[in-house]
Amino acid sequence: MNIAYSFTAKFEKFVLNLLNKIFTLLKHLPKARSAKQSIVFTLRNTLPLLFLALFSEIFDIALENIATSIRNNILIKVVKAAGYICNSLY
């Protein structure tokens, strides 16, 4: 039982770190259109799989993290990418 709790806690930390790194990456994207398209394509194809695999408690924490990051940090140049992140939650 203790091993399962430890693994879940580490996975939660991994998910939150990944989301923070994604938003940091989006914040510092170069102006090149091809770089944006590549990142958006990758997010659109990988994040739904991640969110489907989450336990409901971790999903709720990830959802709150995404909402806070978008509310506080989103820039005009990455609105489309933020939209894909939100869309991948469904």
C-alpha positions as CSV (number, residue, x, y, z in Angstrom):
1,M,0.0,0.0,0.0
2,N,2.8,2.4,0.8
3,I,4.5,1.7,-2.5
4,A,1.3,2.6,-4.4
5,Y,1.0,5.9,-2.5
6,S,4.6,6.7,-3.2
7,F,4.3,6.0,-6.9
8,T,1.1,8.1,-7.2
9,A,2.7,11.0,-5.4
10,K,5.7,10.8,-7.8
11,F,3.4,10.6,-10.8
12,E,1.4,13.7,-9.6
13,K,4.7,15.6,-9.2
14,F,5.7,14.4,-12.7
15,V,2.5,15.6,-14.3
16,L,2.7,19.0,-12.6
17,N,6.3,19.5,-13.6
18,L,5.5,18.5,-17.2
19,L,2.6,21.0,-17.3
20,N,4.8,23.8,-15.9
21,K,7.5,23.0,-18.4
22,I,5.0,23.1,-21.2
23,F,3.7,26.5,-20.2
24,T,7.3,27.8,-19.8
25,L,8.1,26.5,-23.3
26,L,5.0,28.3,-24.7
27,K,5.9,31.5,-22.9
28,H,9.3,31.5,-24.6
29,L,8.4,30.2,-28.0
30,P,10.4,31.7,-30.9
31,K,8.4,33.7,-33.5
32,A,9.0,31.1,-36.2
33,R,5.8,29.7,-37.4
34,S,7.2,26.2,-37.9
35,A,8.3,25.9,-34.3
36,K,4.9,26.8,-33.0
37,Q,3.2,24.4,-35.4
38,S,5.5,21.6,-34.3
39,I,4.9,22.2,-30.6
40,V,1.1,22.5,-31.1
41,F,1.1,19.3,-33.1
42,T,3.0,17.4,-30.4
43,L,0.8,18.8,-27.6
44,R,-2.4,18.0,-29.6
45,N,-1.3,14.4,-30.0
46,T,0.2,13.6,-26.6
47,L,-1.7,15.4,-23.9
48,P,-5.1,13.7,-24.4
49,L,-3.4,10.4,-23.8
50,L,-1.8,11.7,-20.6
51,F,-5.0,13.1,-19.3
52,L,-6.9,9.9,-20.0
53,A,-4.5,8.0,-17.9
54,L,-4.8,10.2,-14.8
55,F,-6.6,9.2,-11.7
56,S,-9.5,11.6,-10.9
57,E,-7.6,13.3,-8.0
58,I,-4.5,13.9,-10.1
59,F,-6.7,15.1,-13.1
60,D,-8.4,17.6,-10.8
61,I,-5.0,18.9,-9.7
62,A,-3.7,19.1,-13.3
63,L,-6.9,20.9,-14.3
64,E,-6.4,23.5,-11.6
65,N,-2.8,23.9,-12.6
66,I,-3.8,24.4,-16.3
67,A,-6.5,26.9,-15.3
68,T,-4.1,28.9,-13.1
69,S,-1.3,28.9,-15.7
70,I,-3.6,30.1,-18.5
71,R,-5.2,32.7,-16.3
72,N,-1.9,34.1,-15.1
73,N,0.6,33.6,-17.9
74,I,-0.9,33.1,-21.3
75,L,0.3,35.3,-24.0
76,I,-1.5,36.3,-27.2
77,K,1.0,34.4,-29.4
78,V,0.2,31.0,-27.8
79,V,-3.6,31.2,-27.5
80,K,-4.0,28.5,-30.0
81,A,-1.7,26.2,-28.1
82,A,-3.5,26.9,-24.9
83,G,-6.7,26.1,-26.6
84,Y,-5.4,22.7,-27.7
85,I,-4.3,22.0,-24.1
86,C,-7.8,22.8,-22.9
87,N,-9.4,20.8,-25.6
88,S,-7.3,17.8,-24.7
89,L,-8.9,17.6,-21.3
90,Y,-12.1,16.2,-22.8
